[in-house]
């Protein structure tokens, strides 16, 4: 079963002590999520965009834009991410602007900027002209260990 609130007012009614606990369900919204709470135990989030003044902990996010404090999930697929920290397995989107990015693979279209550090196995732009940089830190790609 999915959580399908009709608007942000209905979504806010599900928040308890600053936490929206999805209890392992999908969160599907046909509107822009704008919430002052952590979103946890969510299987997948599907919406237009997310403005979350807390952390997001879920399996997958599929939306247009994400603006939040922290993202901790398996996959993020969206157009733009703007947040403090991103920790996940794979990121596929157009633009990423964060404080720190830590994940397995990053695939972006034109812009990937972190204020501090980017740590990943692979980072790749899908456009010939692109910007990939950190302002105060460094980009570190981890080499895969060969099995003996």
C-alpha positions in Angstrom: 0.0 0.0 0.0 1.2 3.5 -0.8 0.8 6.7 1.2 -1.0 9.1 -1.2 -1.8 12.4 0.6 -3.7 14.8 -1.6 -1.7 17.9 -0.5 0.9 19.2 2.0 -1.7 19.7 4.7 -2.6 16.0 4.6 1.1 15.1 4.5 1.8 17.2 7.6 -0.9 15.4 9.5 1.1 12.2 9.2 4.2 13.8 10.9 4.8 12.8 14.5 7.5 14.5 16.6 9.2 16.0 13.5 9.3 12.6 11.7 7.2 11.4 8.7 7.6 7.6 9.2 6.4 5.9 6.0 6.6 2.4 7.6 8.1 0.8 4.6 5.5 2.1 2.2 5.9 4.2 -1.0 5.2 7.9 -0.7 3.4 9.1 -3.9 2.4 12.8 -4.2 1.0 14.6 -7.2 2.3 17.9 -5.8 5.5 19.5 -4.6 6.4 18.2 -1.1 7.2 21.0 1.3 7.7 19.7 4.8 9.6 20.5 8.0 10.3 16.9 9.1 12.6 14.0 8.5 11.2 11.5 6.0 12.2 7.9 7.1 11.4 4.3 6.4 10.2 5.1 3.0 10.5 2.6 0.2 10.2 5.0 -2.8 9.3 8.6 -3.1 7.6 9.8 -6.3 6.6 13.4 -6.6 7.2 16.6 -8.5 9.7 18.1 -6.2 10.8 17.9 -2.5 11.6 20.7 -0.2 12.4 19.0 3.1 13.8 20.8 6.1 15.1 17.6 7.6 16.7 14.3 6.4 15.4 11.9 3.7 16.1 8.2 4.3 14.5 5.9 1.7 15.2 3.4 -1.0 14.6 5.5 -4.2 13.6 9.1 -5.0 12.2 9.9 -8.4 11.2 13.6 -8.8 12.2 16.8 -10.5 14.0 18.7 -7.7 15.2 18.0 -4.2 16.1 20.7 -1.7 16.8 19.2 1.7 19.4 18.8 4.5 20.5 15.2 4.0 19.6 12.4 1.5 20.4 8.8 2.5 19.0 6.3 0.0 19.9 3.7 -2.7 19.1 5.6 -5.8 18.3 9.3 -6.6 16.8 10.0 -10.1 15.9 13.6 -10.6 16.7 16.8 -12.5 18.3 18.8 -9.7 19.6 18.1 -6.2 20.5 21.0 -3.8 21.2 19.8 -0.3 23.9 19.7 2.4 24.8 16.0 2.2 24.1 13.3 -0.3 24.9 9.7 0.7 23.5 7.0 -1.6 24.4 4.3 -4.1 23.7 6.0 -7.4 22.8 9.5 -8.5 21.5 10.2 -12.0 20.3 13.7 -12.6 21.0 16.9 -14.5 22.6 19.1 -11.8 24.0 18.4 -8.3 25.0 21.1 -5.9 25.7 19.9 -2.3 28.1 20.3 0.6 29.3 16.7 0.4 28.5 13.9 -2.0 29.3 10.3 -1.1 28.1 7.5 -3.3 29.0 4.7 -5.7 28.3 6.2 -9.1 27.4 9.8 -10.2 26.0 10.5 -13.6 25.1 14.1 -14.3 24.4 16.2 -17.4 26.3 19.5 -17.0 27.0 20.5 -13.4 28.3 18.6 -10.3 29.6 20.9 -7.6 30.3 20.1 -3.9 31.3 22.8 -1.5 33.6 20.3 0.3 34.1 16.8 -1.0 32.9 14.3 -3.6 33.7 10.6 -2.9 32.6 8.0 -5.4 33.7 5.0 -7.5 32.8 6.7 -10.8 31.8 10.3 -11.8 30.8 11.0 -15.3 29.2 13.9 -17.2 26.8 13.1 -20.1 27.7 16.4 -21.9 31.0 17.3 -23.5 31.2 20.7 -21.9 30.6 20.3 -18.2 31.6 21.5 -14.7 32.8 19.1 -12.1 34.5 20.5 -9.1 34.7 21.1 -5.4 35.2 24.5 -3.8 37.0 23.7 -0.5 37.7 20.0 -0.8 38.6 17.4 -3.4 37.1 14.8 -5.7 38.2 11.2 -4.6 37.4 8.2 -6.8 37.8 4.9 -5.0 39.4 2.1 -7.0 37.6 -1.2 -6.9 39.6 -4.0 -5.3 40.4 -6.9 -7.6 39.4 -10.3 -6.3 42.3 -12.7 -6.0 
